[in-house]
């Protein structure tokens, strides 16, 4: 099983939606709780994200590979389905 790394920024409404989606999905499916997640605040830890290829947050990486990068047009449904896809891939 692989770890998912979520890049986020304080106050980002899309990041709040990703966090909500993760909690909902883990509540609906026990196996998702076994997936290790790491949340990196890009503003507080710029050295950890300096070499990563992304522009928007949240962005989800697994084993150095980008699985999802939010875009301004993403609604909650898109964010939730993308978080679910990342969880499924991590299993």
C-alpha positions, 0 to 999 in steps of 0.5 A: 500500500502506498502513501498519499501526499496532499499539498494544500494551503491554509484557507484554500476552499478546494483544500477544505473540500478535499479534506471533507471528501477524504473524511467522508470516503474513509467513513464509507469504506473501512479500507480507505482508513488504512491508506496513509496520508500526509498533508503538506502546507505549501506555505509553511514547507516550501522546501518540501514542494520546491521540486514538484510540478504543480500550480494549484492545490490541493494536489495529490502525489503517490510515490512521486507521481501526481495523481490529481491537481485541482483546478478553479472549475472543480466542484465538490463532485470532481474533487471527491471523485479524484480523491477516491481515485487516488485512494483506490490507486493507493490500495 
